[in-house]
């Protein structure tokens, strides 16, 4: 049995992951990465140290806390703010997994001479016949988290264990109750950890670099460019948004596009938020090594976390861009979010950041 470093967030999933690995006979060590703390002293839901420490004590494993605040700022919160200022809708958890969580866990695994790291994600790590590693969708699709994991590298996956891939959430909670784990019924976090109230625009204004220009009021326009009214700043909107627009047009209006260079927010009816194709950049390959330029890959693509994968063709275009052509139009593919493509077995082939068309 291996020595395994388990990332403990203070929640029930990581607690049960550690419990299962110990019951399997592994030499388990708990670690919590302190990534963020609010001005009021409130900790991130990803690093609630007291709950994590109590869990480790109950399970009977060593426990360490590692300060990652500066790395988190550099790799997660600063890019988050920069993307919103560009009129895009970033997905910070995706980047955090690769550049902060796995990077730091593996760094400390080496220090502590642990062979592997483990998390409480609902996903399955698999090695394909050609030797490549990927993640396969969780057995219980309603909790699947592979969308958030597509940026992990081959080296990171080769040393990763995810014990919860075959478990349902209710089973995990029941295992925690049986073990007497205090956080067994702790609610899941539904928000970005460093924006606990969901006030993204306020966070961007408060944390923009000194001297940055915060986009101000501008025009709402229709798809033909006609002015419809005034918006309160592009950082307040995302593609597909309907609520909170502050404008009445006599029909349900949706944000269909954000044009930062013109400081415009484009509105249209629901049909206008659908796209037959999108472009992706900053691609990471997982289940396949690459797609040669000009060639295509048949797959199933998700454009947001709660989105059923849709049949599509992914084609390498050149200059690091990939075009995804969907069999059926896809709704609200927002620039800055991720498009993740899967094979017919639910294995992640790769993914990238949705680009402005």
N, C-alpha and C positions, 0 to 999 in steps of 0.2 A: 504494500500500500504506500501511496506517495505522501509527501508533505505538501499540503495545499494551503495557499493563502486565500481566504474568503473575504470578499468585500462586504462589510456589514454597514448597511445604510441606517439601521435603526428601525427598519420595517419588518414585516412578517416574512416576506419572500426570502430575503437574504438570510434571515434567522433560520428558516427551515432548510435552506440550502446547506448551511453549516452543520445543522443537526444531522441531515441525511448523510453527508460525507463522513462525519465522525462515526455514525452508526455503521457505515461501510468499512470502517477500520482505518481510515486515513488519519494522518497526523495533521490536524487542522489548526490553523492560526487565523484569528480574526483581525481585520484591519479596517479602519474608517478613515476616509480621505476628507479632511476638513477643507472644503472648497470655497465656502462663501459664508459671510455673516452680514446681516443687515446693520444699518446704523444704530438700530435700537438693540442690537445684540441677539436678535432672533437668528437661529441657524437654519440652513437649508434643510428641506425634507430629505435630501440625499446624504446628509451627514449629521444626523441627530445622535451625537456622541453618547449621551447618557443612556439612551435606549439600547444602543449598540453594545456599550460596555456591560449593561445588565444582562443582555442576551448572552454575551460571551461567558460571563460568570456562571450563568445558569447551565449552559451547555458544558462548561468546564474546559474552555480553551483559552490559550494566551490571547491578549488583545493589545493592539497598537493603534495609535492615532498619528496620522501624517498630515502635516500642514501643506496644502496645495493651493493656497489662496492666490499667490502670484501667478502660478501656472494657469489657474482657472480664469483669472482676469485676462491674461495674454491670449489664451486660446479659445475662450468661450464668450465672456461678457463683452470684451472690446469688439470682436467681430460681430456680435449680435447687434450692438449699437450701430456699427458702421453699415451693416446691411439694411437696417431700418432707414437710415439716412439716405440710402440709395433707392428707397422705394420698394424694397424687397421684404419678404417674410421669412426670416431665417428659422432653422431648426437646430437650436444650440445643443440639444442632448446628443445628436448624432456626432458632432465634432468632439464633444466632451468625452464620449466613450473611448474614442481612439487616442486623442492627444493628452487627456488627463487621467481618466480612470484606469485604462489598461496600461498606459505608459508608466504611471506611478506604481500600480500594483506589481507589474513585472519587475520594475526597478527594485522594489523592496522584497519581492520573491527571491531575487538573486542574492540580496544581502542576507536574507534569512535561510538561504539554501533550500527554498521550496521549488519543487518541480513544476508546479502548476498554480494557476489562479482560478478562482471560481466566483460566480455571481448568482443572484437570484432571478435572472432573466428567464422568461418563458420562451425558450428556444432550444434547439438541439444542435450541438456541434458535431459535424460529420466530416470524415475524410473520404473523398471520392476515389474511385478506382485509379485515376491518374495521379493520385497523391495530393491533390489540392484540398484545402480545407474550406468549408463553407458553413453557414447556419441554415438549418431546415426549420420550417414553421413548427410551432408548438403543436402537440397533439390535440390540444383544446384551443381552437382557432380564436375564440373570443379574447384570449389573453396573449396572443402571439406578439412578440416584441422584435422579430427579426428586422422589421423596417428600421429600427433604431440602431441596428448593429452592422449595417452593410459596409461601413467604412473601416472595420477592423482588418488588420493586415494578416497575411499568411503566418508570419511569425507569432503574432498575438494569438490567433486561433489555435495554432499548434500546441499552445500551453494553456488552453482554456477549458474549463469544465462548467457545464450548466445543468445542474441536477434536476431542475424543475420542468424540463421540456415535456415530460409525459404526464404532468400533474395538472389537475384543475385548481382554480383558486380556492374553492371551498374545501378541497382535500388538503391543501396547504394550510389553511386556517385550522382545520380539524387536527392535523398533526401538531401544530403549534399549541393548541389547547391541551391536547393529551400530554405534551411535554411540559406544560406549565409556563410556556413563554408568555410574558406579560403583554407583548404587542400582537397577540394572536388576532385580535379584532380591531386593530388599528386601521383607520380608513386609508385607502390608497390616495396618494397625491395626484391631483388632476391638473396641476399647473406647472409652468416652468419654475424650477426651484428658486431662482433668484428674483422672481417677480411674483411673490406669493399671493398678491391680490389680483393679478392679471392685468395690471395697469401698464401695458407695454409702452405706450407713448410717454407716459410720465417717467418711466424708468429711462427711456432714451434721452429725454430732455435733461434729466438729473445727472446722467453719466456720460453725456457726449464730451469728447475731448475739449479742453479749453481752446476757445477760438473757433470751434466748429459752428457752421451756420445751420441752425435748425430750420428746416423748411416751414414757411409760414402759410398763411391762407392762399388759396388759389382757386381755380375754376373747376367745377364739375362740368364735364362736357359729354355729349353723346358720342356714339361710335362714328358719327360724321364730322365731329369737331365743333358742333354747335354748343354754345355756352348754356348750361342749365341752371347754374347757381354757384354758390361759393362753398368751398370745403375749408376745414380748419387746420389743414396740414397733412401731407401725405403719410406721415408716420402713424396716423390714426386709422389707416385703412389697409385692407388686404384683398386680394382677388377672391371673388366669391362672396364677399360680405354683403349682407342685406340690412341687418339691424344697425341702428345708431348712425345712419347717414345724415340725418337732420335735413332731409329734403323730401318734399312730396311732389310726385310727378304724375299721379293718377293711375299708376300701375306699380306692381312690385319691382323695385329697381335694385340692381346688383352692381358691385364693382367688377368691371370686366378687365380693366387694365389700369396700371399706375405709370404715369409718364414723368419721372423725376426731372428731366431736363426742361420740360415745359411747366412743371409744377401743376400738372393736371391729373384729375381722377376721372376715368371714363366710366360712365354708367350705361347700363342697358337692361333689357329684360333677361329672364333666366336663360333663354336660348343662347344669349351672347356669351355666357360663361363657359360654354362647351368648346372644346378644341379637338380637331382630328389629329393634330400632331403637335409636339413640343420639342424644344431643344434642351440638351443637358450639357453641363460642363463639369470639370473637377470630378471626373469619374474614377471610381475604385472598383477593380475587378475582384471577384471572390471565387465563384464556382467555375469560371472560365478565366484563362490567362489574359485574353485580349480579344478584340474584334479587329481584324485587319482593315485598313482604310478601304472604303468603298464596299465592304461586305456587311452582311446583315445577320441578325440573330433573332429567331422567333422566340417569344417569351410572353410572360404575363407580368404586367407592370402596375405597381401601386404609386400613386402620386401624393398620398398623405397617409397618416397612421391608420385612421379608420376608413380605409378604402379597399373594397374587394379588388384584387388584381384583375386587370383587363387584358385580353389578348392584344398583342402588339408586335411590331417589328422594330428592332433597334439597329440603327445603321451608323457606322463611323463616317463622319463627314470630312474630317480634317481640322487642323488648328485646335485639337482637343475637344471638338464639339461632336455630339451624337444626336441624331434625330430619332424620335420615337413616333411611329405612325400607328395609331390605334385602329382596331377593326371597327369599333364603335366610338363615337366622340366621348371624351372624358371631361368631367365637370371640375371646374375651379382648380386648375393646375397653376399654383401660385409661384412666380419666380422667387427663388431663395429656398423653397421647400425641396424635398428630395423625391426623386423618381427611382424606385428600386425594382429591378426585374428578377423574376423567378423562373425556374423551369417547371415542368409538369408535375414534379414531385415535391414542390414547395421549397426547393433549395435556392438560396440567393445566388444569382449569377454575377450581379454587380449593381451599381447604381451611381447616380450623380445628382448634382444640384440643378434644378430647373432654371433655365436661363431666360432672359427677356428675348422674345421673338424678334 
